[in-house]
Amino acid sequence: MFISQIAAPIKKLIFTLTHKLLISDSVRNFSYQWFWNYVKTFPLKTTVCDIGSRDSALASFLAWKNFSVTAIDRDHHFFFWQKRNQISWKVNFSIVQDDFLEYHFKNSFDIIIAIFSLQHAGENDIDAYKKAVSLLDRNGFIFIVNEYDHHGTRWQKNRIDGDLRIYGPDDLQKRIIEPLSSCRMDIKDHRYAKFKNCGSTLCWTSSPRNSNFFFLCAQKEPYVSLNID
């Protein structure tokens, strides 16, 4: 049985006993755990925008942990997927079925999550990252995870809901890091991960050369420090 098919009460119990997020596939669970290690001590009702969350239960998990969550995705099945998650997890949060770049948000956020999402933005990815930053409150954080190829940027055609950019070193610098820096974002964490065990799980790697993913956390006008595991 896939982890994603396990009932929400069991996922809650697993987390309560182990403090491990086992709510999706192994790659997303690894990414979510990295994110959670940062935000687990944030105050109740911290505001979060989860971009491109599709059928992920991350928004439901965060609502269960008393974060104030808005989840947005342009997929026409999105509302159904997230209502199903809400019922399963017995939580409530805002569901927005719309394109992130086109939607007009009425409020700002303490946290923006862009895990495997804005790599679908095509040539509009720089605008998407800048918009995400514009939605952050003072001292807010953005968490980004995307696929990576040290040999250079490449595209996967018609993947999920369009072409997907797998970032190379130049595009990572020019299309994400530099635009974030120009918006007064301070890079707090930038690391890489690679597949292990024949691609079934991930592990951290100190070398970008053999990595498959990059992880980036940045803070807007920071003055606080974070402790992570």
N, C-alpha and C positions, 0 to 999 in steps of 0.2 A: 504493500500500500504506500502511495506517495504521501509525504508529509502534508501536502496541501489538501488531501482528502480526509485527514483526521479531523474529528469534530472539535469545535472551538473549546468546549469545556476541558477536553484532554490537553489541548495546546496550552490553556491557561494553567492547568495542573503541572505540566512539564516545566513551564516557565517558573512557577512558584517554587518548585522543588530544586531546579537546576540553574535558574537565572539565564537560561539559554533560549533564544528565539528560534523556535522550530515551527514556523508558520507558512513556509513556502518551500521552493526548491533549494538545494544546497548553496547555489551561488547567491541567491537573494538572502537566504538566512545569514550567510557570512557577511554580506553587506549591511543587513539590518543590525546585526550584532555590533559591528563597528560603529554605526550611527548611535545605537542605544547606549553604548559605553560612554558616549559624550553627554547625552541628554538625560540620563536616568535620574540625576539629582536636580534637574530643573524644577521650578515651582509648579504646583498644581495650576491647571488652566493655562499653561504656556500655549501660545497660539502657533499652529503648525499648518503649512500648506504643502500637501503631498502632490507633486506634479506628475501626471502620467501614471497614476497608480493602477489603472486597468482593474484586474480582478484580485489584486494583492490585498491581504488582510492586515497590512501594516497600519492603515488608518484606523481600523477597528481595534487593533492592539493598543495604539496610542490613546484612543478614546477610553479604552478599558483602564488605562493607567492615568486617566484624568487629565489628558491634554485636550485642548480645544482645537479640533481638527477640521480642515477643509480639504477635500480630495477632489482633484480635477483631472478629467481626461476627455478626449474628443471622440473616443470609440462609442458607437451607437448602442453597444451593449452595456456601457459603463454603469448607468443608473441601476440596472437589474443586478449586475454583479455586486455592487456595493450595498444595495438594499438587502441582498441575500446575506452578505457578511454582517451587516448590522443586526439582522435577526438572529444569526447564529451566535454572535458575540454578545448580544443583548446590550448594545450601545447605540448612541446617536451621534452623528456628526454631519456636517454640511457636504452634500454631494453636488458637484457642478459638472454637468455633461456639456463641455464646450472646449474650444481650442484655447490653450493657455495664452497665446499671443493676442487673441482677439477679445478675450473676456475682460470686462471692466470690474475689478475687485473693489469692494466698498470699504475694505479695511486692510491694515498691514499685519505683518506676522513677526513673531520672534524667531521662527525657524522655517526655512524653505528646504524641502527634500526634492532632489532631482536624481533619483537612482534609476539608471537605465531608461531615462525618459527624453531629455532634450537632445540626445544623439539622434532622435527621429525628426529634429526640427529642420533638417536640410541646411540650406544656405541662410536660414533665419536663426541659426543657433546663437550667434553673437547677440542679436536683438533679444532672444529669449533669456539668455543669462543676464543681460542688463535689466530686463524687466523684472526678473526674479529679485535682483538686488534692490531695485526700486521699491519693491513690496516689503522689504525688511525694515523693522523698527530699528532704532538706534541700538547698537551692540547685538543685532540679530545675526544669526548664523545660517549659512547655506551649506548643504551636504550634497556632494556630487559623486556619482559612481558611473563610469562609462567603460566600454570595451576599448582595448588599446593594442596597438601593433607597433613595435619599435622600428620596423622597417619602413613605416610610412602610412599615411591615411589610405584607407580603402573603403569601399562601399559594398554593402550587401543589399541587393535589389529586392524590393517587394517583401520586406521582412516585417511582419506584424501588420502595421498600417502604413507602410511606405518604405522608402529607402533609408537605410540606417548607416550612419557614419561611424566607422571604427577609427578612432583618433590615432594619428601618428604623432611623433614628438613635436614637429613644427606646428601642427594644428592645435595640439594641446596647449602650447605656449601662446600662439597668436589668437586663438578663437575662444579660449577659456581663461587662462591665467592673466594675460595682459588686459582683457576687458574687465575682469574682476578688479585688478589692481587699479585701473583707471577710474573705477567707481568707489575708490577708497575702501576696498576690502583687503583685509590682512589675512594671508594664507597661514592657517594655524596647523594644518596637517596635510601632507601630500605624500602618498605612498602607493605601492604597487602590489599586486597579487597575481599569482599564477595558478594554473590547474595542477592538481596532483592526483594520484591514484587513477590514472587513465581518464582524467577529466571529470571525475565524480565529485570532487571537493576542491576547495581553494586553500592556499596558504600564502602568507606574506613573503615577499622577496625584496632584497635590497637592491637588486639590479633591474632596471627597466628593460634590459635587453631580452630577457626571457619571460616577461610578464604578459598577462592577457587582459588586465584591468587596471585602471587607476582610480584612486580614492582621494578626494580633496574636500577639506573643510576650510571655510573662510569666514571671518567675522567682520562686521561693519563697525567702524570706529570703536575698536575694542578697548576695554579697560579692565576686563576680568580675565582670569586664567581658568583653565579647565584641567581636571585630573581625570585621566582615563586609565583603564586596566591595562 
